[in-house]
């Protein structure tokens, strides 16, 4: 089976500032980050598309104890993108101790930054959010 968007292509897109996802021809839903099937209907008729990268914070938490090799504390948020997908990433530009309930409902712009995987020692791009 050939996938319309591989993880390598997704990561390459992030490194170039592009947010590549999938659009389902069956139901019209957008899947981001990519998966093997449509997140909404489970369909396989998926085409690669670029995601707008704008959304709203739905919830968040402050990570104070992180995995080995990752600097804490930081804010981790769940965002609903304008195209319907829900994604998790780091909130940038705000100190962890400044995070209050007022973050919920704030508009954000999607970004990406490299993070060295402590096991493989390879850079992987992670999703980030900047308040708008």
C-alpha positions in Angstrom: 0.0 0.0 0.0 1.4 3.4 -0.9 0.7 6.2 1.5 -0.1 9.7 0.2 2.0 11.2 2.9 4.8 9.5 4.8 6.2 10.5 8.2 9.5 11.4 6.4 7.6 13.7 4.0 5.7 15.2 7.0 8.9 15.8 8.9 10.5 17.3 5.7 7.6 19.6 5.4 7.9 20.8 9.0 11.6 21.5 8.5 10.6 23.8 5.6 7.8 25.5 7.5 5.0 23.6 5.7 2.2 21.7 7.5 1.3 18.8 5.4 -1.8 16.8 6.2 -4.4 14.7 4.4 -7.8 15.6 3.0 -10.4 12.8 2.7 -12.2 12.7 -0.6 -14.9 10.6 0.9 -16.1 12.8 3.9 -14.1 16.0 3.5 -12.3 15.8 6.8 -8.7 16.9 7.3 -6.2 14.6 9.1 -3.2 16.3 10.7 -0.6 15.0 11.6 -1.0 12.3 8.9 -2.3 8.8 9.7 -2.9 5.7 7.5 -6.7 6.4 7.3 -9.1 9.3 7.6 -9.5 10.3 11.3 -13.2 10.9 10.7 -14.6 8.1 8.5 -11.7 5.6 8.4 -11.6 6.1 4.6 -8.5 5.5 2.4 -9.2 8.1 -0.3 -6.7 10.6 1.0 -4.9 13.3 -0.8 -1.9 15.3 0.5 -2.7 18.9 1.3 -1.2 21.9 3.2 -2.8 22.8 6.5 -3.4 26.5 7.2 -1.8 26.3 10.7 -4.2 28.5 12.6 -6.3 27.4 15.5 -7.7 27.9 19.1 -6.3 26.5 22.4 -8.8 24.0 23.8 -6.8 22.9 26.9 -3.3 22.9 28.2 -1.0 21.7 30.9 2.4 22.7 32.3 5.0 20.0 32.1 7.3 20.3 35.1 9.0 16.9 34.9 10.0 16.0 31.4 11.6 13.0 29.7 15.3 12.7 29.9 17.1 15.2 27.7 14.1 17.6 27.5 14.2 20.9 29.3 11.2 21.6 31.6 9.0 23.4 32.5 7.0 24.1 29.4 3.4 24.6 28.3 1.8 21.8 26.3 -1.5 22.7 24.6 -4.2 20.9 22.6 -5.4 23.1 19.7 -8.3 22.7 17.3 -7.1 23.9 13.9 -9.5 25.8 11.6 -9.6 22.8 9.3 -10.9 20.7 12.2 -7.9 18.6 13.3 -6.8 18.6 16.9 -3.1 18.7 17.6 -0.8 18.9 20.6 2.3 21.0 20.8 4.4 23.4 22.9 3.3 27.0 23.5 6.2 29.4 22.9 6.7 33.0 24.0 5.1 32.4 27.4 6.8 31.2 30.6 5.3 28.2 32.3 4.5 30.1 35.4 2.5 32.6 33.3 0.1 30.0 32.1 -3.5 30.6 33.4 -6.9 29.5 32.5 -7.1 32.6 30.2 -5.1 30.6 27.6 -8.1 28.6 26.7 -9.8 30.1 23.7 -6.7 32.0 22.6 -5.9 32.0 18.9 -2.5 30.5 17.9 -0.4 30.0 14.8 1.2 26.7 14.2 5.0 26.3 14.0 7.6 23.7 14.3 11.1 23.4 15.9 13.7 20.6 15.9 14.1 18.6 19.1 16.9 16.0 19.4 15.5 12.6 20.2 17.6 11.5 23.2 17.5 7.8 22.1 18.3 8.1 18.4 20.2 11.4 18.7 18.3 12.6 15.5 16.4 15.8 15.2 12.7 15.3 15.0 10.4 18.3 14.4 7.8 19.0 17.0 4.7 21.2 16.7 4.7 24.6 18.4 2.2 27.4 18.9 2.6 31.1 19.0 -0.2 33.3 20.4 -1.6 35.7 17.8 
